[in-house]
Amino acid sequence: MRLPEALLRRRTTAAHPASPKSNNRLRSSEITQVMTNDSSAGVPGAFPGDVLIVEDDLLIALDVEETILRLGVKTSRTAASVSQALEMIADRKPDFALLNVSLGHETSLAVADRLDALKVSFGFLTGYGARAAPLPRFRDKPKLSKPYSTDTLAAMLRNWKSGSSLRA
């Protein structure tokens, strides 16, 4: 089976984080290095135990899930739509959530509203960079611009309890 050109390109550049075309992804050994050099690694509560990922792009969702599990998150769940996310939240409230702002024909703002009402910490993942201010009421929530590195994602997860604003 032949892989799509974009996926082949992604796999090639991901393997070489120092290359100019790199998507800033770190290899497994570098993820281990981030965890080893982090003073909070291995400390109970350093990372959230259960993370809800709201992302409509399957490859990105799988990548985020694999990365956060390697960093030390115990469980993760993935929803590709607002309705799936709200259902998962109703079934079990997550410790933290990562929300892609744009989910195809809808946005994740309804999910953000629900998490906010439940006092669940969350952060936004966006491909729109600084232009993507979801709404003024969420301007202080952490936001990562795609592509983001493993260390910036790890920093967001380490600060999950504080709700501090991280812009990368």
N, C-alpha and C positions, 0 to 999 in steps of 0.2 A: 504494500500500500504506500502511495506517495503522500508525504506530508505537505500541507499548504506552504507556499513560499514564505509567508509572513511568520509562520511557526518555525520554519527552518532558520530564518534570520534571527528570530528571538532566541532560539536555542544556541545558535552560534555566538551571538554577542553576549549572552548571559554567561557563557563559559569563560569570557575574557573581560572581567570587570574593569581592567585598566584601559581597554581599547576606547578610542574616541566614540565609537558607535555603541558603547556599552549602555545597558539600561540600568546601571548602578546596582545590579543584583550581586549578592555575595555568595560564594560557594559554601558548602557545608563546613569546611575547615574554618572559614572566616566567621561563620555563624557561631561555631564553637569558641573561636577567639573572642568574639563580642561577649559571649556569655561568661567566659573565663575572666576577662578583664573587668567585668561589671561587678561592682562591690555588692549588688543586690542579688546576683545570681545564686540560686539555691536557697535563698531566704524565703520561708513561707509567706505568701501574700505579695511577693515582689511582682508577680504577674497575675492577672486575673485568672481564675480557675476555668471559667466558662465564657467563651467569646462567641457572639453572634456576628457573622459576616453577612452583610447585605450587599450583594454584588451580582449583576446580571451577566457578566462575562465569565463563562465557565473557566477559562484558562487563568484569569486573574484570581478568581475565587479559590481555585485549587492551589495556586502559588501562595496566596496569603495564608491559607489554611496550613499548608506544609511548613511555611516559615514560622508561624506563631507556635505551632506544636513543637518544632525544634527548639524554639526559644524557651519553652517551659510552660506554655498554656496547657492545661490538662485536657479540656474538651473544647470543641468548636462545632458550630452548626452553621450551615449556609442557606440563605434564602435568596432567590433570584427576583422576587417581587415584593411589593408592599404587603399584599395579602398573605403571602407565605411568612414574611417576617412577623407580622402581627399575630399570626396563628402560633408561631414558635414562641413568641414572648408570652402569649396567654398560657401555653403549655408549661413553660418554665422560664422564669425571668433570668436573663443572663447577668453575669457580673459586669460585662463590658460589651460594647458593640462597635463594629467598624462599618460605617455606612458609606457606600458609593452614593454621591449626590444624585447622579442621573441614572435612572434604571429604564433605559429605552424610552417608552412613551410616558413614564411617570417619574416622580422624584421620591426620594426617601424621607421627605419632610414629615409625612404622617407617622413614620416609624420614629423619627427624632422626637416628635411631640409626645408619643406614647412613652418612650424611654424616659424623657424628661419628667413626665407626670409620675412615673414610677421611681424616680430618683436613681436611674441606672446611668452610669457614666458611659459616654460614647464619643467617638471621633469620626470625622469625615475623611473619606478618600476621594480625591477628585482629579480628573484629567484636565480641568479648566484652570488650574493654577490660582493665582491671586484674584482673578476675576470671579471666582466661584465663592462668593459670600452667600451661603444659603438663605439666610434671613438675619436681620439685625439681632433677633433674640438668640441666635446661635453663634454670634461672632466670636464669643469667648471659648467656644468648643475647639478642641484640637483639630487640626486639619493637615493632612499630608497631600501634597501634589504628586500625581503620577508622572513619571516613574519615581519611586522613592526607594531608598536603600534599606537594607535590613536593620542597620543601626538606628535610623530614624523611626522605623516601625517599632523597634525594641524600646526606644525612648518613650514613645507614646504609650506603650503597654506598661512600662515601669511607672509612669505618672498617672495611671488610670484612676487611682483613688483621689488624687489632688484636684483633678479636673482642670489642671493648668493648661494654658493655651500653648500649643506647639505648632509652629508654622514651619514647614519645610518644603 
